[in-house]
């Protein structure tokens, strides 16, 4: 099991705020994403939900949409992964 930062870490609020900026675009196509955790290595783990979970373009959505939004808002984040 991964070692995640505690949910009380202020970084969580910043990541959630960044996810909220892309969430409407995911929901238009019947998808969504959920924050799973942030590792000490500054990797954000998310779960793609709904249509995003089974879409063949989900990797592109993750990299070009979700990851870019998070890294733009929080430059110290190194990577976003779907779990």
C-alpha positions as CSV (number, residue, x, y, z in Angstrom):
1,X,0.0,0.0,0.0
2,X,1.3,3.5,-0.8
3,X,2.2,5.9,1.8
4,X,0.0,9.0,1.3
5,X,0.2,12.4,2.9
6,X,-2.5,12.9,5.5
7,X,-5.9,14.3,4.2
8,X,-5.4,17.3,6.5
9,X,-2.3,18.4,4.5
10,X,-3.1,21.8,2.9
11,X,-1.9,20.4,-0.4
12,X,-5.1,18.3,-0.6
13,X,-7.3,21.5,-0.8
14,X,-5.1,22.8,-3.6
15,X,-5.3,19.6,-5.6
16,X,-9.1,19.3,-5.1
17,X,-9.4,22.9,-6.3
18,X,-7.4,22.1,-9.4
19,X,-9.5,19.0,-10.0
20,X,-12.7,21.1,-9.8
21,X,-11.5,23.1,-12.8
22,X,-11.4,20.0,-15.1
23,X,-14.3,18.2,-13.5
24,X,-17.1,19.9,-15.6
25,X,-15.3,18.8,-18.9
26,X,-15.2,15.2,-17.7
27,X,-18.8,15.2,-16.5
28,X,-20.0,16.5,-19.9
29,X,-18.9,13.2,-21.4
30,X,-20.3,11.1,-18.5
31,X,-17.1,10.8,-16.6
32,X,-15.5,12.2,-13.4
33,X,-12.4,11.7,-11.3
34,X,-11.7,11.2,-7.6
35,X,-8.6,12.1,-5.6
36,X,-7.2,8.9,-4.0
37,X,-4.1,10.4,-2.4
38,X,-0.8,12.4,-2.7
39,X,2.4,10.5,-2.1
40,X,5.4,11.9,-0.3
41,X,7.1,11.9,-3.8
42,X,4.4,14.5,-4.8
43,X,2.6,12.1,-7.1
44,X,-1.2,12.5,-7.2
45,X,-3.2,9.3,-7.6
46,X,-6.7,9.7,-9.0
47,X,-9.4,7.3,-10.0
48,X,-11.2,8.0,-13.3
49,X,-14.9,7.3,-12.9
50,X,-17.8,6.6,-15.2
51,X,-17.2,6.9,-18.9
52,X,-13.6,8.1,-18.2
53,X,-12.7,4.8,-16.6
54,X,-13.4,2.8,-19.7
55,X,-12.6,5.3,-22.5
56,X,-9.8,4.5,-24.9
57,X,-8.7,8.2,-24.6
58,X,-8.4,8.1,-20.8
59,X,-4.6,8.3,-20.9
60,X,-4.8,11.5,-23.0
61,X,-7.4,12.9,-20.8
62,X,-5.3,12.2,-17.7
63,X,-2.1,13.7,-19.1
64,X,-3.4,16.6,-21.2
65,X,-6.3,17.5,-18.9
66,X,-6.1,16.4,-15.3
67,X,-2.3,16.3,-14.9
68,X,-1.8,19.7,-16.7
69,X,-4.4,21.4,-14.6
70,X,-2.9,20.1,-11.3
71,X,0.7,20.8,-12.3
72,X,-0.2,24.3,-13.4
73,X,-1.9,25.1,-10.1
74,X,0.7,23.2,-8.0
75,X,4.1,23.1,-9.7
76,X,5.6,20.9,-7.0
77,X,3.4,18.0,-8.1
78,X,5.6,15.7,-10.2
79,X,3.1,13.3,-11.7
80,X,-0.6,12.3,-11.8
81,X,-1.4,8.6,-12.1
82,X,-4.7,6.8,-12.5
83,X,-5.2,3.9,-10.1
